[in-house]
Amino acid sequence: MEVSLTPELEKRIADKVGTGLYDSASEVVRESLRLLFSAEDTRARRLEQLHADIQVGLDELDRGEGIPGDRAFAEVTEFLERKRRP
């Protein structure tokens, strides 16, 4: 596999190797890819959880368990004000 990098990326990789934390540019790239894939997995799990949470809310609304928007806004505002207090 051949990969082309910008001079800036090459410099940053070389700087990482220069710190002594990595033995080679390949190690830096492998670690970078592991972090990228981990971040993608985390993002996907968070999105799945968000969809599940939204569905819970929609199901509650379907059962008539919702509250009026002005009341919800007031409750959120009050909650945020309490959090701001020391």
PDB file of N, CA, C and O in Angstrom, chain B, residues numbered from 101:
ATOM      1  N   MET B 101       0.845  -1.172   0.000  1.00  0.00           N
ATOM      2  CA  MET B 101       0.000   0.000   0.000  1.00  0.00           C
ATOM      3  C   MET B 101       0.896   1.243   0.000  1.00  0.00           C
ATOM      4  O   MET B 101       1.885   1.327   0.728  1.00  0.00           O
ATOM      5  N   GLU B 102       0.521   2.171  -0.818  1.00  0.00           N
ATOM      6  CA  GLU B 102       1.276   3.419  -0.882  1.00  0.00           C
ATOM      7  C   GLU B 102       0.351   4.552  -0.444  1.00  0.00           C
ATOM      8  O   GLU B 102      -0.803   4.635  -0.864  1.00  0.00           O
ATOM      9  N   VAL B 103       0.888   5.417   0.409  1.00  0.00           N
ATOM     10  CA  VAL B 103       0.096   6.528   0.929  1.00  0.00           C
ATOM     11  C   VAL B 103       0.881   7.813   0.706  1.00  0.00           C
ATOM     12  O   VAL B 103       2.082   7.871   0.971  1.00  0.00           O
ATOM     13  N   SER B 104       0.199   8.837   0.221  1.00  0.00           N
ATOM     14  CA  SER B 104       0.829  10.136   0.041  1.00  0.00           C
ATOM     15  C   SER B 104       0.405  11.048   1.180  1.00  0.00           C
ATOM     16  O   SER B 104      -0.779  11.140   1.505  1.00  0.00           O
ATOM     17  N   LEU B 105       1.365  11.713   1.776  1.00  0.00           N
ATOM     18  CA  LEU B 105       1.098  12.622   2.885  1.00  0.00           C
ATOM     19  C   LEU B 105       1.574  14.021   2.533  1.00  0.00           C
ATOM     20  O   LEU B 105       2.517  14.202   1.762  1.00  0.00           O
ATOM     21  N   THR B 106       0.913  14.988   3.103  1.00  0.00           N
ATOM     22  CA  THR B 106       1.363  16.361   2.927  1.00  0.00           C
ATOM     23  C   THR B 106       2.655  16.561   3.716  1.00  0.00           C
ATOM     24  O   THR B 106       2.924  15.817   4.659  1.00  0.00           O
ATOM     25  N   PRO B 107       3.452  17.551   3.343  1.00  0.00           N
ATOM     26  CA  PRO B 107       4.667  17.825   4.104  1.00  0.00           C
ATOM     27  C   PRO B 107       4.367  18.098   5.589  1.00  0.00           C
ATOM     28  O   PRO B 107       5.148  17.715   6.460  1.00  0.00           O
ATOM     29  N   GLU B 108       3.255  18.750   5.866  1.00  0.00           N
ATOM     30  CA  GLU B 108       2.886  19.039   7.258  1.00  0.00           C
ATOM     31  C   GLU B 108       2.646  17.739   8.031  1.00  0.00           C
ATOM     32  O   GLU B 108       3.116  17.598   9.160  1.00  0.00           O
ATOM     33  N   LEU B 109       1.924  16.795   7.435  1.00  0.00           N
ATOM     34  CA  LEU B 109       1.688  15.522   8.109  1.00  0.00           C
ATOM     35  C   LEU B 109       2.990  14.745   8.293  1.00  0.00           C
ATOM     36  O   LEU B 109       3.216  14.148   9.345  1.00  0.00           O
ATOM     37  N   GLU B 110       3.832  14.754   7.288  1.00  0.00           N
ATOM     38  CA  GLU B 110       5.121  14.074   7.410  1.00  0.00           C
ATOM     39  C   GLU B 110       5.928  14.659   8.559  1.00  0.00           C
ATOM     40  O   GLU B 110       6.547  13.924   9.328  1.00  0.00           O
ATOM     41  N   LYS B 111       5.920  15.995   8.675  1.00  0.00           N
ATOM     42  CA  LYS B 111       6.653  16.654   9.763  1.00  0.00           C
ATOM     43  C   LYS B 111       6.071  16.269  11.117  1.00  0.00           C
ATOM     44  O   LYS B 111       6.811  15.980  12.057  1.00  0.00           O
ATOM     45  N   ARG B 112       4.760  16.266  11.213  1.00  0.00           N
ATOM     46  CA  ARG B 112       4.132  15.941  12.497  1.00  0.00           C
ATOM     47  C   ARG B 112       4.419  14.493  12.894  1.00  0.00           C
ATOM     48  O   ARG B 112       4.642  14.203  14.069  1.00  0.00           O
ATOM     49  N   ILE B 113       4.413  13.601  11.931  1.00  0.00           N
ATOM     50  CA  ILE B 113       4.746  12.201  12.215  1.00  0.00           C
ATOM     51  C   ILE B 113       6.195  12.091  12.662  1.00  0.00           C
ATOM     52  O   ILE B 113       6.504  11.403  13.636  1.00  0.00           O
ATOM     53  N   ALA B 114       7.076  12.768  11.950  1.00  0.00           N
ATOM     54  CA  ALA B 114       8.491  12.749  12.327  1.00  0.00           C
ATOM     55  C   ALA B 114       8.682  13.330  13.732  1.00  0.00           C
ATOM     56  O   ALA B 114       9.502  12.834  14.504  1.00  0.00           O
ATOM     57  N   ASP B 115       7.928  14.372  14.058  1.00  0.00           N
ATOM     58  CA  ASP B 115       8.017  14.960  15.397  1.00  0.00           C
ATOM     59  C   ASP B 115       7.600  13.941  16.463  1.00  0.00           C
ATOM     60  O   ASP B 115       8.221  13.857  17.522  1.00  0.00           O
ATOM     61  N   LYS B 116       6.548  13.172  16.179  1.00  0.00           N
ATOM     62  CA  LYS B 116       6.097  12.155  17.129  1.00  0.00           C
ATOM     63  C   LYS B 116       7.170  11.084  17.326  1.00  0.00           C
ATOM     64  O   LYS B 116       7.442  10.668  18.452  1.00  0.00           O
ATOM     65  N   VAL B 117       7.771  10.648  16.232  1.00  0.00           N
ATOM     66  CA  VAL B 117       8.845   9.667  16.333  1.00  0.00           C
ATOM     67  C   VAL B 117      10.001  10.278  17.129  1.00  0.00           C
ATOM     68  O   VAL B 117      10.632   9.601  17.941  1.00  0.00           O
ATOM     69  N   GLY B 118      10.269  11.556  16.890  1.00  0.00           N
ATOM     70  CA  GLY B 118      11.353  12.251  17.584  1.00  0.00           C
ATOM     71  C   GLY B 118      11.170  12.348  19.092  1.00  0.00           C
ATOM     72  O   GLY B 118      12.146  12.530  19.820  1.00  0.00           O
ATOM     73  N   THR B 119       9.944  12.231  19.568  1.00  0.00           N
ATOM     74  CA  THR B 119       9.719  12.288  21.015  1.00  0.00           C
ATOM     75  C   THR B 119      10.193  11.025  21.704  1.00  0.00           C
ATOM     76  O   THR B 119      10.390  11.007  22.919  1.00  0.00           O
ATOM     77  N   GLY B 120      10.376   9.963  20.923  1.00  0.00           N
ATOM     78  CA  GLY B 120      10.782   8.694  21.513  1.00  0.00           C
ATOM     79  C   GLY B 120       9.605   7.812  21.910  1.00  0.00           C
ATOM     80  O   GLY B 120       9.802   6.672  22.331  1.00  0.00           O
ATOM     81  N   LEU B 121       8.402   8.317  21.785  1.00  0.00           N
ATOM     82  CA  LEU B 121       7.222   7.510  22.128  1.00  0.00           C
ATOM     83  C   LEU B 121       6.935   6.447  21.075  1.00  0.00           C
ATOM     84  O   LEU B 121       6.289   5.439  21.362  1.00  0.00           O
ATOM     85  N   TYR B 122       7.413   6.675  19.868  1.00  0.00           N
ATOM     86  CA  TYR B 122       7.202   5.741  18.770  1.00  0.00           C
ATOM     87  C   TYR B 122       8.551   5.420  18.144  1.00  0.00           C
ATOM     88  O   TYR B 122       9.439   6.269  18.078  1.00  0.00           O
ATOM     89  N   ASP B 123       8.690   4.174  17.684  1.00  0.00           N
ATOM     90  CA  ASP B 123       9.949   3.763  17.064  1.00  0.00           C
ATOM     91  C   ASP B 123      10.010   4.077  15.576  1.00  0.00           C
ATOM     92  O   ASP B 123      11.089   4.132  14.986  1.00  0.00           O
ATOM     93  N   SER B 124       8.826   4.286  14.969  1.00  0.00           N
ATOM     94  CA  SER B 124       8.821   4.510  13.527  1.00  0.00           C
ATOM     95  C   SER B 124       7.578   5.286  13.113  1.00  0.00           C
ATOM     96  O   SER B 124       6.620   5.420  13.874  1.00  0.00           O
ATOM     97  N   ALA B 125       7.623   5.791  11.885  1.00  0.00           N
ATOM     98  CA  ALA B 125       6.459   6.476  11.321  1.00  0.00           C
ATOM     99  C   ALA B 125       5.295   5.510  11.193  1.00  0.00           C
ATOM    100  O   ALA B 125       4.143   5.906  11.365  1.00  0.00           O
ATOM    101  N   SER B 126       5.573   4.265  10.897  1.00  0.00           N
ATOM    102  CA  SER B 126       4.513   3.266  10.777  1.00  0.00           C
ATOM    103  C   SER B 126       3.749   3.112  12.091  1.00  0.00           C
ATOM    104  O   SER B 126       2.526   2.974  12.084  1.00  0.00           O
ATOM    105  N   GLU B 127       4.456   3.133  13.208  1.00  0.00           N
ATOM    106  CA  GLU B 127       3.789   3.036  14.510  1.00  0.00           C
ATOM    107  C   GLU B 127       2.864   4.232  14.733  1.00  0.00           C
ATOM    108  O   GLU B 127       1.756   4.075  15.245  1.00  0.00           O
ATOM    109  N   VAL B 128       3.315   5.416  14.353  1.00  0.00           N
ATOM    110  CA  VAL B 128       2.493   6.618  14.509  1.00  0.00           C
ATOM    111  C   VAL B 128       1.224   6.493  13.664  1.00  0.00           C
ATOM    112  O   VAL B 128       0.125   6.793  14.133  1.00  0.00           O
ATOM    113  N   VAL B 129       1.384   6.051  12.425  1.00  0.00           N
ATOM    114  CA  VAL B 129       0.230   5.916  11.531  1.00  0.00           C
ATOM    115  C   VAL B 129      -0.720   4.840  12.048  1.00  0.00           C
ATOM    116  O   VAL B 129      -1.935   5.038  12.027  1.00  0.00           O
ATOM    117  N   ARG B 130      -0.195   3.706  12.511  1.00  0.00           N
ATOM    118  CA  ARG B 130      -1.058   2.652  13.050  1.00  0.00           C
ATOM    119  C   ARG B 130      -1.837   3.147  14.264  1.00  0.00           C
ATOM    120  O   ARG B 130      -3.039   2.902  14.370  1.00  0.00           O
ATOM    121  N   GLU B 131      -1.163   3.840  15.179  1.00  0.00           N
ATOM    122  CA  GLU B 131      -1.842   4.392  16.357  1.00  0.00           C
ATOM    123  C   GLU B 131      -2.895   5.413  15.944  1.00  0.00           C
ATOM    124  O   GLU B 131      -3.983   5.453  16.520  1.00  0.00           O
ATOM    125  N   SER B 132      -2.582   6.225  14.965  1.00  0.00           N
ATOM    126  CA  SER B 132      -3.542   7.213  14.465  1.00  0.00           C
ATOM    127  C   SER B 132      -4.783   6.535  13.911  1.00  0.00           C
ATOM    128  O   SER B 132      -5.902   6.977  14.169  1.00  0.00           O
ATOM    129  N   LEU B 133      -4.591   5.469  13.156  1.00  0.00           N
ATOM    130  CA  LEU B 133      -5.725   4.750  12.588  1.00  0.00           C
ATOM    131  C   LEU B 133      -6.545   4.065  13.678  1.00  0.00           C
ATOM    132  O   LEU B 133      -7.774   4.047  13.608  1.00  0.00           O
ATOM    133  N   ARG B 134      -5.875   3.501  14.685  1.00  0.00           N
ATOM    134  CA  ARG B 134      -6.611   2.900  15.802  1.00  0.00           C
ATOM    135  C   ARG B 134      -7.481   3.943  16.485  1.00  0.00           C
ATOM    136  O   ARG B 134      -8.639   3.675  16.803  1.00  0.00           O
ATOM    137  N   LEU B 135      -6.932   5.130  16.714  1.00  0.00           N
ATOM    138  CA  LEU B 135      -7.699   6.208  17.338  1.00  0.00           C
ATOM    139  C   LEU B 135      -8.855   6.658  16.455  1.00  0.00           C
ATOM    140  O   LEU B 135      -9.949   6.921  16.956  1.00  0.00           O
ATOM    141  N   LEU B 136      -8.629   6.750  15.161  1.00  0.00           N
ATOM    142  CA  LEU B 136      -9.690   7.123  14.224  1.00  0.00           C
ATOM    143  C   LEU B 136     -10.833   6.118  14.279  1.00  0.00           C
ATOM    144  O   LEU B 136     -12.000   6.497  14.382  1.00  0.00           O
ATOM    145  N   PHE B 137     -10.487   4.825  14.208  1.00  0.00           N
ATOM    146  CA  PHE B 137     -11.524   3.791  14.216  1.00  0.00           C
ATOM    147  C   PHE B 137     -12.257   3.762  15.549  1.00  0.00           C
ATOM    148  O   PHE B 137     -13.468   3.545  15.589  1.00  0.00           O
ATOM    149  N   SER B 138     -11.537   3.978  16.630  1.00  0.00           N
ATOM    150  CA  SER B 138     -12.163   4.024  17.952  1.00  0.00           C
ATOM    151  C   SER B 138     -13.135   5.195  18.044  1.00  0.00           C
ATOM    152  O   SER B 138     -14.239   5.046  18.567  1.00  0.00           O
ATOM    153  N   ALA B 139     -12.731   6.354  17.541  1.00  0.00           N
ATOM    154  CA  ALA B 139     -13.606   7.528  17.554  1.00  0.00           C
ATOM    155  C   ALA B 139     -14.850   7.279  16.702  1.00  0.00           C
ATOM    156  O   ALA B 139     -15.951   7.678  17.079  1.00  0.00           O
ATOM    157  N   GLU B 140     -14.679   6.627  15.564  1.00  0.00           N
ATOM    158  CA  GLU B 140     -15.830   6.306  14.712  1.00  0.00           C
ATOM    159  C   GLU B 140     -16.781   5.350  15.417  1.00  0.00           C
ATOM    160  O   GLU B 140     -17.998   5.515  15.340  1.00  0.00           O
ATOM    161  N   ASP B 141     -16.232   4.347  16.107  1.00  0.00           N
ATOM    162  CA  ASP B 141     -17.067   3.396  16.844  1.00  0.00           C
ATOM    163  C   ASP B 141     -17.830   4.107  17.963  1.00  0.00           C
ATOM    164  O   ASP B 141     -19.018   3.859  18.167  1.00  0.00           O
ATOM    165  N   THR B 142     -17.143   4.989  18.683  1.00  0.00           N
ATOM    166  CA  THR B 142     -17.782   5.746  19.756  1.00  0.00           C
ATOM    167  C   THR B 142     -18.898   6.615  19.205  1.00  0.00           C
ATOM    168  O   THR B 142     -19.988   6.671  19.775  1.00  0.00           O
ATOM    169  N   ARG B 143     -18.631   7.289  18.103  1.00  0.00           N
ATOM    170  CA  ARG B 143     -19.641   8.142  17.470  1.00  0.00           C
ATOM    171  C   ARG B 143     -20.859   7.316  17.052  1.00  0.00           C
ATOM    172  O   ARG B 143     -21.997   7.747  17.241  1.00  0.00           O
ATOM    173  N   ALA B 144     -20.625   6.148  16.492  1.00  0.00           N
ATOM    174  CA  ALA B 144     -21.725   5.284  16.057  1.00  0.00           C
ATOM    175  C   ALA B 144     -22.554   4.819  17.255  1.00  0.00           C
ATOM    176  O   ALA B 144     -23.783   4.802  17.187  1.00  0.00           O
ATOM    177  N   ARG B 145     -21.886   4.440  18.357  1.00  0.00           N
ATOM    178  CA  ARG B 145     -22.620   4.015  19.558  1.00  0.00           C
ATOM    179  C   ARG B 145     -23.439   5.162  20.127  1.00  0.00           C
ATOM    180  O   ARG B 145     -24.579   4.960  20.546  1.00  0.00           O
ATOM    181  N   ARG B 146     -22.869   6.367  20.146  1.00  0.00           N
ATOM    182  CA  ARG B 146     -23.599   7.530  20.662  1.00  0.00           C
ATOM    183  C   ARG B 146     -24.813   7.842  19.785  1.00  0.00           C
ATOM    184  O   ARG B 146     -25.876   8.197  20.295  1.00  0.00           O
ATOM    185  N   LEU B 147     -24.655   7.711  18.484  1.00  0.00           N
ATOM    186  CA  LEU B 147     -25.767   7.957  17.571  1.00  0.00           C
ATOM    187  C   LEU B 147     -26.868   6.924  17.772  1.00  0.00           C
ATOM    188  O   LEU B 147     -28.051   7.265  17.775  1.00  0.00           O
ATOM    189  N   GLU B 148     -26.479   5.654  17.943  1.00  0.00           N
ATOM    190  CA  GLU B 148     -27.471   4.614  18.223  1.00  0.00           C
ATOM    191  C   GLU B 148     -28.224   4.920  19.516  1.00  0.00           C
ATOM    192  O   GLU B 148     -29.443   4.766  19.580  1.00  0.00           O
ATOM    193  N   GLN B 149     -27.489   5.360  20.557  1.00  0.00           N
ATOM    194  CA  GLN B 149     -28.126   5.684  21.832  1.00  0.00           C
ATOM    195  C   GLN B 149     -29.055   6.882  21.668  1.00  0.00           C
ATOM    196  O   GLN B 149     -30.146   6.904  22.237  1.00  0.00           O
ATOM    197  N   LEU B 150     -28.632   7.865  20.902  1.00  0.00           N
ATOM    198  CA  LEU B 150     -29.482   9.026  20.658  1.00  0.00           C
ATOM    199  C   LEU B 150     -30.780   8.610  19.981  1.00  0.00           C
ATOM    200  O   LEU B 150     -31.858   9.063  20.368  1.00  0.00           O
ATOM    201  N   HIS B 151     -30.681   7.751  18.971  1.00  0.00           N
ATOM    202  CA  HIS B 151     -31.881   7.264  18.283  1.00  0.00           C
ATOM    203  C   HIS B 151     -32.789   6.514  19.254  1.00  0.00           C
ATOM    204  O   HIS B 151     -34.010   6.669  19.217  1.00  0.00           O
ATOM    205  N   ALA B 152     -32.187   5.698  20.125  1.00  0.00           N
ATOM    206  CA  ALA B 152     -32.979   4.954  21.107  1.00  0.00           C
ATOM    207  C   ALA B 152     -33.665   5.908  22.077  1.00  0.00           C
ATOM    208  O   ALA B 152     -34.837   5.724  22.408  1.00  0.00           O
ATOM    209  N   ASP B 153     -32.935   6.935  22.536  1.00  0.00           N
ATOM    210  CA  ASP B 153     -33.513   7.913  23.456  1.00  0.00           C
ATOM    211  C   ASP B 153     -34.652   8.687  22.796  1.00  0.00           C
ATOM    212  O   ASP B 153     -35.677   8.949  23.424  1.00  0.00           O
ATOM    213  N   ILE B 154     -34.471   9.045  21.551  1.00  0.00           N
ATOM    214  CA  ILE B 154     -35.532   9.746  20.816  1.00  0.00           C
ATOM    215  C   ILE B 154     -36.758   8.849  20.700  1.00  0.00           C
ATOM    216  O   ILE B 154     -37.888   9.309  20.865  1.00  0.00           O
ATOM    217  N   GLN B 155     -36.533   7.569  20.417  1.00  0.00           N
ATOM    218  CA  GLN B 155     -37.661   6.650  20.298  1.00  0.00           C
ATOM    219  C   GLN B 155     -38.407   6.526  21.618  1.00  0.00           C
ATOM    220  O   GLN B 155     -39.635   6.445  21.629  1.00  0.00           O
ATOM    221  N   VAL B 156     -37.678   6.512  22.734  1.00  0.00           N
ATOM    222  CA  VAL B 156     -38.330   6.469  24.046  1.00  0.00           C
ATOM    223  C   VAL B 156     -39.240   7.684  24.203  1.00  0.00           C
ATOM    224  O   VAL B 156     -40.385   7.561  24.637  1.00  0.00           O
ATOM    225  N   GLY B 157     -38.722   8.850  23.848  1.00  0.00           N
ATOM    226  CA  GLY B 157     -39.535  10.067  23.935  1.00  0.00           C
ATOM    227  C   GLY B 157     -40.746  10.032  23.025  1.00  0.00           C
ATOM    228  O   GLY B 157     -41.837  10.441  23.422  1.00  0.00           O
ATOM    229  N   LEU B 158     -40.562   9.547  21.814  1.00  0.00           N
ATOM    230  CA  LEU B 158     -41.692   9.453  20.886  1.00  0.00           C
ATOM    231  C   LEU B 158     -42.755   8.475  21.403  1.00  0.00           C
ATOM    232  O   LEU B 158     -43.956   8.719  21.286  1.00  0.00           O
ATOM    233  N   ASP B 159     -42.282   7.366  21.976  1.00  0.00           N
ATOM    234  CA  ASP B 159     -43.219   6.393  22.550  1.00  0.00           C
ATOM    235  C   ASP B 159     -43.991   7.009  23.715  1.00  0.00           C
ATOM    236  O   ASP B 159     -45.191   6.777  23.859  1.00  0.00           O
ATOM    237  N   GLU B 160     -43.308   7.790  24.540  1.00  0.00           N
ATOM    238  CA  GLU B 160     -43.980   8.464  25.653  1.00  0.00           C
ATOM    239  C   GLU B 160     -45.031   9.437  25.135  1.00  0.00           C
ATOM    240  O   GLU B 160     -46.134   9.509  25.675  1.00  0.00           O
ATOM    241  N   LEU B 161     -44.693  10.179  24.096  1.00  0.00           N
ATOM    242  CA  LEU B 161     -45.671  11.094  23.508  1.00  0.00           C
ATOM    243  C   LEU B 161     -46.874  10.347  22.958  1.00  0.00           C
ATOM    244  O   LEU B 161     -48.014  10.788  23.113  1.00  0.00           O
ATOM    245  N   ASP B 162     -46.615   9.214  22.316  1.00  0.00           N
ATOM    246  CA  ASP B 162     -47.719   8.409  21.781  1.00  0.00           C
ATOM    247  C   ASP B 162     -48.652   7.927  22.890  1.00  0.00           C
ATOM    248  O   ASP B 162     -49.849   7.741  22.669  1.00  0.00           O
ATOM    249  N   ARG B 163     -48.091   7.724  24.089  1.00  0.00           N
ATOM    250  CA  ARG B 163     -48.916   7.283  25.219  1.00  0.00           C
ATOM    251  C   ARG B 163     -49.544   8.466  25.969  1.00  0.00           C
ATOM    252  O   ARG B 163     -50.224   8.280  26.978  1.00  0.00           O
ATOM    253  N   GLY B 164     -49.306   9.682  25.464  1.00  0.00           N
ATOM    254  CA  GLY B 164     -49.876  10.863  26.111  1.00  0.00           C
ATOM    255  C   GLY B 164     -49.114  11.319  27.331  1.00  0.00           C
ATOM    256  O   GLY B 164     -49.673  12.013  28.181  1.00  0.00           O
ATOM    257  N   GLU B 165     -47.854  10.949  27.441  1.00  0.00           N
ATOM    258  CA  GLU B 165     -47.053  11.277  28.614  1.00  0.00           C
ATOM    259  C   GLU B 165     -46.218  12.538  28.436  1.00  0.00           C
ATOM    260  O   GLU B 165     -45.342  12.816  29.256  1.00  0.00           O
ATOM    261  N   GLY B 166     -46.469  13.297  27.395  1.00  0.00           N
ATOM    262  CA  GLY B 166     -45.694  14.501  27.146  1.00  0.00           C
ATOM    263  C   GLY B 166     -46.134  15.648  28.037  1.00  0.00           C
ATOM    264  O   GLY B 166     -47.163  15.573  28.708  1.00  0.00           O
ATOM    265  N   ILE B 167     -45.334  16.721  28.033  1.00  0.00           N
ATOM    266  CA  ILE B 167     -45.695  17.939  28.752  1.00  0.00           C
ATOM    267  C   ILE B 167     -45.689  19.089  27.753  1.00  0.00           C
ATOM    268  O   ILE B 167     -44.992  19.025  26.740  1.00  0.00           O
ATOM    269  N   PRO B 168     -46.456  20.138  28.029  1.00  0.00           N
ATOM    270  CA  PRO B 168     -46.484  21.275  27.109  1.00  0.00           C
ATOM    271  C   PRO B 168     -45.093  21.905  26.953  1.00  0.00           C
ATOM    272  O   PRO B 168     -44.281  21.896  27.878  1.00  0.00           O
ATOM    273  N   GLY B 169     -44.847  22.446  25.771  1.00  0.00           N
ATOM    274  CA  GLY B 169     -43.542  23.022  25.462  1.00  0.00           C
ATOM    275  C   GLY B 169     -43.130  24.129  26.404  1.00  0.00           C
ATOM    276  O   GLY B 169     -41.966  24.189  26.798  1.00  0.00           O
ATOM    277  N   ASP B 170     -44.066  25.030  26.790  1.00  0.00           N
ATOM    278  CA  ASP B 170     -43.700  26.133  27.678  1.00  0.00           C
ATOM    279  C   ASP B 170     -43.298  25.612  29.053  1.00  0.00           C
ATOM    280  O   ASP B 170     -42.407  26.175  29.689  1.00  0.00           O
ATOM    281  N   ARG B 171     -43.937  24.552  29.515  1.00  0.00           N
ATOM    282  CA  ARG B 171     -43.555  23.956  30.804  1.00  0.00           C
ATOM    283  C   ARG B 171     -42.176  23.306  30.704  1.00  0.00           C
ATOM    284  O   ARG B 171     -41.350  23.450  31.605  1.00  0.00           O
ATOM    285  N   ALA B 172     -41.934  22.594  29.609  1.00  0.00           N
ATOM    286  CA  ALA B 172     -40.630  21.962  29.412  1.00  0.00           C
ATOM    287  C   ALA B 172     -39.532  23.024  29.363  1.00  0.00           C
ATOM    288  O   ALA B 172     -38.474  22.856  29.970  1.00  0.00           O
ATOM    289  N   PHE B 173     -39.786  24.114  28.643  1.00  0.00           N
ATOM    290  CA  PHE B 173     -38.808  25.196  28.551  1.00  0.00           C
ATOM    291  C   PHE B 173     -38.526  25.767  29.932  1.00  0.00           C
ATOM    292  O   PHE B 173     -37.369  25.999  30.282  1.00  0.00           O
ATOM    293  N   ALA B 174     -39.575  25.997  30.723  1.00  0.00           N
ATOM    294  CA  ALA B 174     -39.407  26.548  32.071  1.00  0.00           C
ATOM    295  C   ALA B 174     -38.590  25.607  32.953  1.00  0.00           C
ATOM    296  O   ALA B 174     -37.728  26.053  33.710  1.00  0.00           O
ATOM    297  N   GLU B 175     -38.860  24.304  32.856  1.00  0.00           N
ATOM    298  CA  GLU B 175     -38.122  23.336  33.660  1.00  0.00           C
ATOM    299  C   GLU B 175     -36.645  23.285  33.272  1.00  0.00           C
ATOM    300  O   GLU B 175     -35.774  23.209  34.139  1.00  0.00           O
ATOM    301  N   VAL B 176     -36.368  23.328  31.987  1.00  0.00           N
ATOM    302  CA  VAL B 176     -34.975  23.314  31.525  1.00  0.00           C
ATOM    303  C   VAL B 176     -34.267  24.591  31.956  1.00  0.00           C
ATOM    304  O   VAL B 176     -33.121  24.547  32.403  1.00  0.00           O
ATOM    305  N   THR B 177     -34.942  25.724  31.823  1.00  0.00           N
ATOM    306  CA  THR B 177     -34.357  27.000  32.237  1.00  0.00           C
ATOM    307  C   THR B 177     -34.037  26.974  33.722  1.00  0.00           C
ATOM    308  O   THR B 177     -32.954  27.392  34.131  1.00  0.00           O
ATOM    309  N   GLU B 178     -34.964  26.490  34.527  1.00  0.00           N
ATOM    310  CA  GLU B 178     -34.748  26.412  35.973  1.00  0.00           C
ATOM    311  C   GLU B 178     -33.586  25.477  36.299  1.00  0.00           C
ATOM    312  O   GLU B 178     -32.758  25.781  37.158  1.00  0.00           O
ATOM    313  N   PHE B 179     -33.531  24.355  35.620  1.00  0.00           N
ATOM    314  CA  PHE B 179     -32.437  23.397  35.830  1.00  0.00           C
ATOM    315  C   PHE B 179     -31.087  24.044  35.534  1.00  0.00           C
ATOM    316  O   PHE B 179     -30.141  23.896  36.307  1.00  0.00           O
ATOM    317  N   LEU B 180     -30.998  24.761  34.416  1.00  0.00           N
ATOM    318  CA  LEU B 180     -29.743  25.405  34.031  1.00  0.00           C
ATOM    319  C   LEU B 180     -29.355  26.508  35.008  1.00  0.00           C
ATOM    320  O   LEU B 180     -28.175  26.688  35.312  1.00  0.00           O
ATOM    321  N   GLU B 181     -30.338  27.236  35.494  1.00  0.00           N
ATOM    322  CA  GLU B 181     -30.061  28.285  36.470  1.00  0.00           C
ATOM    323  C   GLU B 181     -29.523  27.681  37.771  1.00  0.00           C
ATOM    324  O   GLU B 181     -28.603  28.232  38.375  1.00  0.00           O
ATOM    325  N   ARG B 182     -30.088  26.560  38.201  1.00  0.00           N
ATOM    326  CA  ARG B 182     -29.601  25.898  39.418  1.00  0.00           C
ATOM    327  C   ARG B 182     -28.165  25.425  39.232  1.00  0.00           C
ATOM    328  O   ARG B 182     -27.359  25.516  40.158  1.00  0.00           O
ATOM    329  N   LYS B 183     -27.840  24.924  38.055  1.00  0.00           N
ATOM    330  CA  LYS B 183     -26.481  24.441  37.789  1.00  0.00           C
ATOM    331  C   LYS B 183     -25.471  25.578  37.789  1.00  0.00           C
ATOM    332  O   LYS B 183     -24.306  25.362  38.122  1.00  0.00           O
ATOM    333  N   ARG B 184     -25.889  26.774  37.426  1.00  0.00           N
ATOM    334  CA  ARG B 184     -24.981  27.919  37.365  1.00  0.00           C
ATOM    335  C   ARG B 184     -24.656  28.473  38.747  1.00  0.00           C
ATOM    336  O   ARG B 184     -23.627  29.120  38.941  1.00  0.00           O
ATOM    337  N   ARG B 185     -25.537  28.215  39.697  1.00  0.00           N
ATOM    338  CA  ARG B 185     -25.320  28.725  41.064  1.00  0.00           C
ATOM    339  C   ARG B 185     -24.196  27.972  41.737  1.00  0.00           C
ATOM    340  O   ARG B 185     -24.060  26.760  41.575  1.00  0.00           O
ATOM    341  N   PRO B 186     -23.377  28.709  42.506  1.00  0.00           N
ATOM    342  CA  PRO B 186     -22.263  28.024  43.222  1.00  0.00           C
ATOM    343  C   PRO B 186     -22.726  27.167  44.368  1.00  0.00           C
ATOM    344  O   PRO B 186     -21.907  26.545  45.044  1.00  0.00           O
TER     345      PRO B 186
END
